[in-house]
Amino acid sequence: MMNNLPPEIILKILDYADSERSSLLRINSHWFQCGISVVWRDVRCERLAKIAKNRQQIYASVIRSFYANGYKVNAFRHLAFPKLTQLQLIFSFQWRSRFEPLKIVESNLKPLLPSGLHTISLSGYFDPDLLVYVRLQCPQLRGLQISCPNPPSPHLTPEFVLKFLRSSPTLAEISLGIMITGDIFDHLAERGNLREFFCTKQIVDTYILEKLNTSSPFPVLRKLKISVMEDAFPSLTDAVQSVRELDLTLVHDDDTNVQANNVLRDVFKLAGLRELILTIHYNPMCSTVIDNEELMSLRSLSHLVMLNISASWGSFLRAPCFTDRDFAQLFTNLAHLQHLHLNISMPKRTTVSLVALGKCCPSLRTLRLTDALDMMVLQSEKVPLLPKLEKLTIDTFTNTESRIRFVRKYSLACSLFDFSCLRSPHQHAFQIQRSFPKLKRLEAIMILDSMDPRLDFSARIVDIWKSLN
């Protein structure tokens, strides 16, 4: 029966097999011929190097994405890669390392640069003339990623990069891990086909944004990753109206705790956003306060599928006045949300806020919230609360909320020091299972601190939930 399966069924089986894929290719030649394109479509050079030299071409013929050490590609100069569309070349990251001139490595690289190559990634110190060679060999190239160490190569100057970009009209996806000038930024803004732009090293300021010469910058840009100074954010939102996926780092240069009254004041201009990843990069070990009005401005982003807000390493965000009612109001207009990561401390928000989240965002699949969660508060709520939730991450679990409710209800009979109302970790775990039946991963990130008994309580809940699944 296994010999007679049609190719499309075999490919479907291999898609689900994951780590067992390679062994399935050994069933027979029919499985091998059908499955090799799945198992070998995305590989590293080390894996291909382990194959006997007289059989390497069999596998090279189906590789679509290849990761290689730029100094070891000579081992594959005898091969052809007719289906290769993505190539990542990694060179040395050591300062003053000696890179070989293009004329020496050109013959070794040519097999890895078929005319159908769509995307190339170059990391480390390399001969800038390689960029020109790639453009000539790969006329269909539309994706370019450059990642340079610090300090950058003295040969890869902004003038060289600008000249290369101007002579490469097919590029539509560009990631520059180098310092860029206003001229480069202005050129990118004028490109009528630029759909993705990642600026991973430069912090863009108002000077660069206000220098733009075009009245309609980035006309078709859909995906943007960028770091900007806080005061440049309004200018950025004016320039990238067409963006649908934004990975933004806001940088503040003060040395004190920050009242972030205007962090999101212009986010409403990007009403078409589907994904927003916002990192607030203020001062390490400082607290950034976000007021309610700022958070409420997110309500205008009604098409959001992903919302991720966090602080940079060493600092943290607080919304001290944000209540359950505010929380419910915020998400009333975000019905399409599937991924929510709010790394913002909201001491006035309680576990009851999850009820509103379940009503407003029924498609939620991943959820990250700070502070504590008391699952027993939800025992009287209709289940499932979040029927599609697959991953839940919180700080810790607690019994505090349900205990306070118990005391308020039976105030004459007990006090906060009466522990008879406490529920066991088993009961919390069962409630998690009832509220989130599709949950596959549960994390309480503060359980690493075993000195706190509350965290031990959280660890027990997580362990019991895992045993139930």
N, C-alpha and C positions, 0 to 999 in steps of 0.2 A: 504493500500500500504506500509506503514511504517513497518508493521509486516513481510512483505515478502522480505525485502531487504536482499541480501546475506551478510555474515560477512565481506567480503573484501570491500564492498561499505560502510558499517557502519564505519569500521575502517578509511576509507578515509575521511568520513564526520567528524569524531572525530579529525583527524589530522588538519583540518582547523578550528575547532570550538573554540580552545583555552580556554578562560575563561568560555565558555558555556558547556564544556564537561560534567561536573558533572550533570547538569540538564538533559542532553540528556539520561543519564543512567536511568532516571525515566520513560521513555516512556513505556517500558514494559520489561519483563524478558529477551526477546531475545536481546534487546539493552544492557541490563545490563551485560549479559554473554559475549557479544562480546566486549563491551567497557571497562570493568573493567581493562583489561590488559593494556590499553592505559592510563587511568586516574590514575592508581595506580602503574605504573611501576617505578616511581621515587618520593619518598615521605620522609618526615621527621617524626621522631618518635612521635612528638606532634599530628600529624594528625591521626596516627593510634591509639594513646591513647584515642582519643575522640570517637572512635567507641565502641559500646557495646561489652563487653568482649566475649559474646557468638557468636559474628559475626566477631571478629577480624581475625580469621583464614581464612575466605573467602578472605579477602584482602591480608593477609600475603602470601597467596599461589601464588599471581601473582606479588609481588614486586620484582623488579630486582636491584634497587639501593635504599639504605636505609641510612639515616643520623640520628645518635643517640647520645645522651648524654651518655658517658661511665659509668656514675654513676646511670643511670636510666633504664638500659637494663633489670633489674630484672622484670620489668613490662611485659616483653614479653617472659619470660622463658617458658611459657606454649604453645608457638606457634612454628610452623615449617615454614621455609622460603626456600622451595625447589628450587625456581628459582632465588634466590639472587646471583648476580654476582659481585656487587660493594657495599662496606660497608665503611662508614666514622664514626669513633668513636672520639668524642671530650671530652677530659678530662680537668681538671682544668689548667688554665694558671697562677695561683697565685704561686709566689715563696715560697718554703717550704710548699706548700700544701701537705697534707698527702694522697698519693695514696694508695689504698687498694692492698695488695699483690695478685698475680694472683690466689692463691689457694682459696681465698675468692670469687672472681668474676667469677671463671672459669665456674661454672654451669650456671651462668646467661648469659655468652657470647656464650656458645656452640650452642644454636639454631641459632645464627647469623653467624655461621661459617660453612655453609654446604660445602661438599666436592667440589662442583662446583664453589666456590667463586674464582673470577679471580683477583680482585683488592681490596686492603684495604688501608685506610688512617687513620693514628693515629696522633692526635694533642693534645698538652699539656703535662702534666707530667703523665706518666704511667709506670707500672712495665715493665722493659725491657724483662722479661721472657714471656711477652705476645707475643712478636715476635716469639719466639720458639714455643709457643702453637699454634699460627696461622699457622705456617708452617706445623706442624704435622696434624692439622685438615683439612687443605686446600692444598692438594698435587698439585692442578692445579694452584696455585697462581702464577700470572705472573706480577702483578703490586703492588708496595709498595710506599706509600708516608708517610714520617715522617716529622712532623712540630713541633719543640720544641721551647719554649720561651727562653728568656735570663734571667738569666743564665740557661743553660741546666741542665737536671737531672744529678746528680753526678753518677748515676748508669748506664746511657746510655753512656758508654765510647766508644771512637773510636775503642778500642780493641774488645769490645763486638760487635759493628756494623760490623767490618771486619769479625769476626768469623761467625756471622750470615749470611752475604752475601756469604761467601765461602761455607756454608752448604745449600744454597738455589739456586740451579742451574736453576730452572725454571723461576726466575725473569728476565723479559725482559724490564720492564718499572719501573724505579727507580727515586724517588724524595727525596732528602735528605736536609731537612731544619735544618741541624746541621753542626758544624764545622767538616771538613773531613781532614784526614791526607794524606800525599803522598802515604802511603801504600794502603789506601782505593781507592784513585784515580787510582793507578797503577792496582789494582785488577779489577776495573770497565773497564779499558782500555783493559784488557785481556779477558773479557767476550765475548764469541763468539756469544751470542744471545741478547746482550743489544741493544734495538732499541730506547729507550727514556731515557734521563737522564736530570734531573733538579737539579742543584746545587744552592740552593736559599739563602744560608747564607755565604758561603765561597767565598772570592775573591781569585781566582787562580792566582798564580804568576809564574814566569819563573822556580823557584826552583821545584815546583810540576810537571810542564810539562816536564822539562828536566830530571826528575828522572825516567820517564817511562822506563820500562825494555823490553817492547815488540817493535818489529820493525814494526808491523802492528796494531796500537792501534785502538780501537773502530771500528772493521771491518764492522759491519752492523748497526751502529748508524744512525738513521734517524731524530731524533728530539732532540734538545739540548737547554737548557736554562742555562746560565752561566754568571758569572761576572769575568772578567780578568783584570789584570793590562795592561796598554797600551803596554808596552814592551814585554808582553807575547803573544800578538795577533799573531805574526808570527808563534810561536811554536804551538799555538792552531790550526791554519789553517792547519798545517802539520799533526796534530793528528786526525782531524775529517773530512777527505776528503769525507766520505760517507754521511755526513749530508745533509738533504733536507730542514729542518725547523730549523732556528737558531734564538734564542732570546738572544741577546748578550748585555751586559753592559760593556763598556770600562771605566776603572777607571784611572784617572791621579792624582798624588799625589803632584803636584806643587801648589803654592798659588797665581799664577799670571794668567793674561789672556793668552790664549794659541793659538798659531798658529799651527793648527792641520795638519801639512804637511804629516804625516805618519799614520793617523788614519786608512785608508782603503788600505794601500799599498799592503796588501797580500790577499785582498778579492777575487781576480781573481782566487785563488787556489780552491775556493769553487764554481766552475762553475755549479755544479748540483743543487744549491740552488733553492727552489721554494718559500720559505718564509724567509724574513730577517727583524727582528725587532732589530734595533740598538739604544741603549740609550748611549749617551756620558755623562759620569758622571765625570765632572770636578768640578771646584770650584764654590760654590754658589755665585751668584751675579757677576759672571765673564762671559766674552764673549769668545766663542771659534770660531775662524776663520777657515773655511775649504776652501782650494784653489780649483781651477777648476779641476786640475789634479786628486785630490782625488775623487771628485764626478764622474769624467769620468771613473774611475776604475770600477764603478758599471755596465758599459756597457757590461762587460764580463758575467754578470749573466743573460743570455738570457732566462732562464727558469723561471724567477721570476713571481709569481702570486701575491705576496704581498711584498711591500717595505715600511718600516716604520722607519724613522730616526728622532730622537728628542733628546733634552737635558734633563738631570735630573732636578728635581724641583729647581727653584731658579737661574738657569743659562740659557744661550741661545746660539744658533748657528747662524753664519752669513757666507754667501758666497757673499762678496761684489762685486766680479768681474764676477758673473755668469749672462750672458745675455740671451735674448730670443733665440739667435742662439745656445748657449751652451745647453740650456734647450732642444731644439729640437734634437740636436745631442745626448744628453744623452739617450733619450727615443726611438731613432730610432731602437735600438736592443732589446727593451723590449715589444714586441708585445703581450705577454701573460698576461701582468699586469692587475689585476682586482681590487687591493686595493693599493692606494698610499697615504702615509701620510708623507709629508715633512715639518717638523716643523723647517725650516731653513729660516731665513730672506735673501731674494735675492732682494735688492733694485733696481737692474738694470733689473730685470725680469718684464715684463708687462703682461697685460691681453691677449695680442696676443699669448703668450706662450700656451694658452689653445687650440689654433688652431692646433699646432704641436702635442699636447697631444691627440687630437681627431683623428688625422691621424695615429699616431704611436700606440696608445693604445685604440682601439675601444671597447674593452671589459671591460673598467674601470667601476666599480660599486660604489666604495667609493673614495672620494678625499678630502684631507686636505692640504691646502696651506696657508702660512703666507702672510702678507702684504695685500694690498688692491686690489679689483677687480672692474673694470668698465665695466659692461655688455654691454653698448652701443657701445663699441669698436667692438663688435662682430656682430652688426646688419647687416653688409653686407656679413657676412660669410655664407656658406652653412649650413643649419640646417637639422637634429639635429647634434649638434657638438659632443656630447657624448651620443649616443642613449641608452646606458644601465646604465647610472649613476643613482644611487638611493640615495646617500647621498653626500652632498657638505658642507664642513666646511672651512670658511675663517676667516681672522681677521675682515675685514670691507669692505663695498662697498664705491665707490667714483665716482665722476663725473670728476675728474681731467684729466684723460687721454683723454677722448673725448673732453674736453674743449681745451686742448693743441692742439689736432689735428685740431679742428675748427679754432683756432687762426692761426695756421700755414697755413691753406688753405685760410683763408680770412684775412690775416695779415694787409691789408690796411683798413679793415672795422671795426675791433674790436680789443680788447686787452684781456688780461687775466682777466681784471676787468669787462668785458662785460658778464653778466650772461644770456643773451638771448639764448645762445647755450646749457644751462643746460637742461637735460632731467629729467622728473619727476620720483619719485619712482615707479609709475605705469608702466612706459615704461621699467624701469629696470626689474621689476617683470615679465612683458610679455616676455622680451627677455630671461630671465632665463627659462621660461616655454617652449619657442621655442627651445632653445639650448639643454635643458636636459628634454625631455618629460616624462621620467620614474622617475624623481626625487621624492622621498618620504620624504626627510628630508633636510632642509636647515638651516644652523647655521652660524651666524656672531658673533663670540665669544667675540668681544670687545664692543658689544652694552650695556653691563652692566654699562658702564661709561656714564651716561646721560649728563654729563657736556660738552661733545664734540658734537657739532652739526652734525659732520659727522657720529657719531655713532647713533644719532637719525634718520638720513637719512637711515642708514642700517637697523635699527629696523623697519622702515616703509616699506622698501622693503620686508623684511622677512614676516611681517604681511600681506601685500598685496598678496605675493606669496601664503601664506597659505590659504587665502580667495579664491584664484583661483583654489585651489585643494580640 
